[in-house]
Amino acid sequence: MFYVITYDISDDKIRNKLMKLLKNYGRRVQFSCFEVDLTEKELETLKEKIESLIDSSTDKVYIFPVSNYVINDIVKLGIKEKQNESYIL
C-alpha cells in the first residue's frame, strides 16, 4: 500500500537519521515528507524503527495511507519531477 509520511522533529541529529531511514523505503517529496509503497510487514518494521528513533514527548511522525483508488488522482503542481533515465551499457 502507498503511504505519505510526514514528520516534525526538533533535534537535527534525530531528524537526519529519520530522513536517511525513510530514504531507504521511499522517495522524498518535500523537506519533511516522503512517499513510500510498503507491505503490511514493511510498515510494521518501519514503525518500530521510527518509534525507537524519535523522542515521543517532543517529536511527531504521521503516516497517511493512500488508497489505491485515489493514487492516480493525486495532483502535483509546480516543478516537474525528473524522470529516471535508463542507460544501456
CNS distance restraints for C-alpha pairs under 8 A (distance, minus, plus):
assign (resid   1 and name CA) (resid  37 and name CA) 5.44 0.50 0.50
assign (resid   1 and name CA) (resid  38 and name CA) 5.38 0.50 0.50
assign (resid   1 and name CA) (resid  39 and name CA) 6.10 0.50 0.50
assign (resid   1 and name CA) (resid  40 and name CA) 7.74 0.50 0.50
assign (resid   1 and name CA) (resid  65 and name CA) 7.27 0.50 0.50
assign (resid   1 and name CA) (resid  66 and name CA) 7.26 0.50 0.50
assign (resid   1 and name CA) (resid  67 and name CA) 7.33 0.50 0.50
assign (resid   1 and name CA) (resid  68 and name CA) 7.26 0.50 0.50
assign (resid   2 and name CA) (resid  35 and name CA) 7.27 0.50 0.50
assign (resid   2 and name CA) (resid  36 and name CA) 5.75 0.50 0.50
assign (resid   2 and name CA) (resid  37 and name CA) 4.29 0.50 0.50
assign (resid   2 and name CA) (resid  38 and name CA) 6.35 0.50 0.50
assign (resid   2 and name CA) (resid  65 and name CA) 6.13 0.50 0.50
assign (resid   2 and name CA) (resid  66 and name CA) 5.35 0.50 0.50
assign (resid   2 and name CA) (resid  67 and name CA) 7.02 0.50 0.50
assign (resid   2 and name CA) (resid  68 and name CA) 7.31 0.50 0.50
assign (resid   2 and name CA) (resid  71 and name CA) 7.99 0.50 0.50
assign (resid   3 and name CA) (resid  35 and name CA) 5.86 0.50 0.50
assign (resid   3 and name CA) (resid  36 and name CA) 5.29 0.50 0.50
assign (resid   3 and name CA) (resid  37 and name CA) 6.20 0.50 0.50
assign (resid   3 and name CA) (resid  38 and name CA) 7.55 0.50 0.50
assign (resid   3 and name CA) (resid  63 and name CA) 6.45 0.50 0.50
assign (resid   3 and name CA) (resid  64 and name CA) 5.38 0.50 0.50
assign (resid   3 and name CA) (resid  65 and name CA) 4.44 0.50 0.50
assign (resid   3 and name CA) (resid  66 and name CA) 5.38 0.50 0.50
assign (resid   4 and name CA) (resid  33 and name CA) 6.98 0.50 0.50
assign (resid   4 and name CA) (resid  34 and name CA) 5.71 0.50 0.50
assign (resid   4 and name CA) (resid  35 and name CA) 4.72 0.50 0.50
assign (resid   4 and name CA) (resid  36 and name CA) 6.42 0.50 0.50
assign (resid   4 and name CA) (resid  63 and name CA) 5.87 0.50 0.50
assign (resid   4 and name CA) (resid  64 and name CA) 5.07 0.50 0.50
assign (resid   4 and name CA) (resid  65 and name CA) 6.53 0.50 0.50
assign (resid   4 and name CA) (resid  66 and name CA) 7.15 0.50 0.50
assign (resid   5 and name CA) (resid  33 and name CA) 5.59 0.50 0.50
assign (resid   5 and name CA) (resid  34 and name CA) 5.14 0.50 0.50
assign (resid   5 and name CA) (resid  35 and name CA) 6.43 0.50 0.50
assign (resid   5 and name CA) (resid  36 and name CA) 7.63 0.50 0.50
assign (resid   5 and name CA) (resid  61 and name CA) 7.08 0.50 0.50
assign (resid   5 and name CA) (resid  62 and name CA) 5.58 0.50 0.50
assign (resid   5 and name CA) (resid  63 and name CA) 4.52 0.50 0.50
assign (resid   5 and name CA) (resid  64 and name CA) 6.21 0.50 0.50
assign (resid   6 and name CA) (resid  32 and name CA) 5.49 0.50 0.50
assign (resid   6 and name CA) (resid  33 and name CA) 4.42 0.50 0.50
assign (resid   6 and name CA) (resid  34 and name CA) 6.51 0.50 0.50
assign (resid   6 and name CA) (resid  61 and name CA) 5.79 0.50 0.50
assign (resid   6 and name CA) (resid  62 and name CA) 5.24 0.50 0.50
assign (resid   6 and name CA) (resid  63 and name CA) 6.68 0.50 0.50
assign (resid   7 and name CA) (resid  32 and name CA) 5.55 0.50 0.50
assign (resid   7 and name CA) (resid  33 and name CA) 6.83 0.50 0.50
assign (resid   7 and name CA) (resid  59 and name CA) 7.70 0.50 0.50
assign (resid   7 and name CA) (resid  60 and name CA) 5.54 0.50 0.50
assign (resid   7 and name CA) (resid  61 and name CA) 4.26 0.50 0.50
assign (resid   7 and name CA) (resid  62 and name CA) 6.15 0.50 0.50
assign (resid   8 and name CA) (resid  32 and name CA) 7.12 0.50 0.50
assign (resid   8 and name CA) (resid  59 and name CA) 5.95 0.50 0.50
assign (resid   8 and name CA) (resid  60 and name CA) 5.17 0.50 0.50
assign (resid   8 and name CA) (resid  61 and name CA) 6.48 0.50 0.50
assign (resid   9 and name CA) (resid  14 and name CA) 7.13 0.50 0.50
assign (resid   9 and name CA) (resid  15 and name CA) 5.48 0.50 0.50
assign (resid   9 and name CA) (resid  54 and name CA) 7.82 0.50 0.50
assign (resid   9 and name CA) (resid  58 and name CA) 7.50 0.50 0.50
assign (resid   9 and name CA) (resid  59 and name CA) 4.91 0.50 0.50
assign (resid   9 and name CA) (resid  60 and name CA) 6.47 0.50 0.50
assign (resid  10 and name CA) (resid  15 and name CA) 7.19 0.50 0.50
assign (resid  10 and name CA) (resid  58 and name CA) 7.49 0.50 0.50
assign (resid  10 and name CA) (resid  59 and name CA) 6.80 0.50 0.50
assign (resid  11 and name CA) (resid  15 and name CA) 6.04 0.50 0.50
assign (resid  12 and name CA) (resid  16 and name CA) 6.06 0.50 0.50
assign (resid  13 and name CA) (resid  17 and name CA) 6.30 0.50 0.50
assign (resid  14 and name CA) (resid  18 and name CA) 6.13 0.50 0.50
assign (resid  14 and name CA) (resid  53 and name CA) 6.90 0.50 0.50
assign (resid  14 and name CA) (resid  54 and name CA) 6.65 0.50 0.50
assign (resid  15 and name CA) (resid  19 and name CA) 6.11 0.50 0.50
assign (resid  16 and name CA) (resid  20 and name CA) 6.20 0.50 0.50
assign (resid  17 and name CA) (resid  21 and name CA) 6.15 0.50 0.50
assign (resid  17 and name CA) (resid  53 and name CA) 7.92 0.50 0.50
assign (resid  18 and name CA) (resid  22 and name CA) 6.11 0.50 0.50
assign (resid  18 and name CA) (resid  50 and name CA) 7.09 0.50 0.50
assign (resid  18 and name CA) (resid  53 and name CA) 7.34 0.50 0.50
assign (resid  19 and name CA) (resid  23 and name CA) 6.15 0.50 0.50
assign (resid  19 and name CA) (resid  32 and name CA) 7.84 0.50 0.50
assign (resid  20 and name CA) (resid  24 and name CA) 6.75 0.50 0.50
assign (resid  21 and name CA) (resid  25 and name CA) 7.16 0.50 0.50
assign (resid  22 and name CA) (resid  26 and name CA) 6.18 0.50 0.50
assign (resid  22 and name CA) (resid  27 and name CA) 7.79 0.50 0.50
assign (resid  22 and name CA) (resid  28 and name CA) 7.97 0.50 0.50
assign (resid  22 and name CA) (resid  34 and name CA) 7.09 0.50 0.50
assign (resid  23 and name CA) (resid  27 and name CA) 6.06 0.50 0.50
assign (resid  23 and name CA) (resid  28 and name CA) 6.73 0.50 0.50
assign (resid  23 and name CA) (resid  34 and name CA) 7.93 0.50 0.50
assign (resid  25 and name CA) (resid  36 and name CA) 6.00 0.50 0.50
assign (resid  25 and name CA) (resid  37 and name CA) 7.62 0.50 0.50
assign (resid  25 and name CA) (resid  38 and name CA) 7.82 0.50 0.50
assign (resid  26 and name CA) (resid  34 and name CA) 6.47 0.50 0.50
assign (resid  26 and name CA) (resid  35 and name CA) 5.60 0.50 0.50
assign (resid  26 and name CA) (resid  36 and name CA) 4.28 0.50 0.50
assign (resid  26 and name CA) (resid  37 and name CA) 6.84 0.50 0.50
assign (resid  27 and name CA) (resid  34 and name CA) 5.44 0.50 0.50
assign (resid  27 and name CA) (resid  35 and name CA) 5.28 0.50 0.50
assign (resid  27 and name CA) (resid  36 and name CA) 6.44 0.50 0.50
assign (resid  28 and name CA) (resid  32 and name CA) 7.83 0.50 0.50
assign (resid  28 and name CA) (resid  33 and name CA) 6.01 0.50 0.50
assign (resid  28 and name CA) (resid  34 and name CA) 4.35 0.50 0.50
assign (resid  28 and name CA) (resid  35 and name CA) 6.45 0.50 0.50
assign (resid  29 and name CA) (resid  33 and name CA) 5.71 0.50 0.50
assign (resid  29 and name CA) (resid  34 and name CA) 5.46 0.50 0.50
assign (resid  29 and name CA) (resid  35 and name CA) 6.84 0.50 0.50
assign (resid  30 and name CA) (resid  34 and name CA) 6.94 0.50 0.50
assign (resid  38 and name CA) (resid  42 and name CA) 5.56 0.50 0.50
assign (resid  38 and name CA) (resid  43 and name CA) 5.85 0.50 0.50
assign (resid  39 and name CA) (resid  43 and name CA) 6.14 0.50 0.50
assign (resid  40 and name CA) (resid  44 and name CA) 6.25 0.50 0.50
assign (resid  41 and name CA) (resid  45 and name CA) 6.23 0.50 0.50
assign (resid  42 and name CA) (resid  46 and name CA) 6.05 0.50 0.50
assign (resid  43 and name CA) (resid  47 and name CA) 6.08 0.50 0.50
assign (resid  44 and name CA) (resid  48 and name CA) 6.26 0.50 0.50
assign (resid  45 and name CA) (resid  49 and name CA) 6.32 0.50 0.50
assign (resid  46 and name CA) (resid  50 and name CA) 6.12 0.50 0.50
assign (resid  47 and name CA) (resid  51 and name CA) 6.05 0.50 0.50
assign (resid  48 and name CA) (resid  52 and name CA) 6.25 0.50 0.50
assign (resid  49 and name CA) (resid  53 and name CA) 6.29 0.50 0.50
assign (resid  50 and name CA) (resid  54 and name CA) 6.17 0.50 0.50
assign (resid  51 and name CA) (resid  55 and name CA) 7.89 0.50 0.50
assign (resid  51 and name CA) (resid  56 and name CA) 7.56 0.50 0.50
assign (resid  54 and name CA) (resid  59 and name CA) 6.26 0.50 0.50
assign (resid  55 and name CA) (resid  59 and name CA) 5.52 0.50 0.50
assign (resid  56 and name CA) (resid  60 and name CA) 7.20 0.50 0.50
assign (resid  66 and name CA) (resid  70 and name CA) 7.01 0.50 0.50
assign (resid  66 and name CA) (resid  71 and name CA) 6.54 0.50 0.50
assign (resid  67 and name CA) (resid  71 and name CA) 6.31 0.50 0.50
assign (resid  68 and name CA) (resid  72 and name CA) 7.80 0.50 0.50
assign (resid  70 and name CA) (resid  74 and name CA) 6.82 0.50 0.50
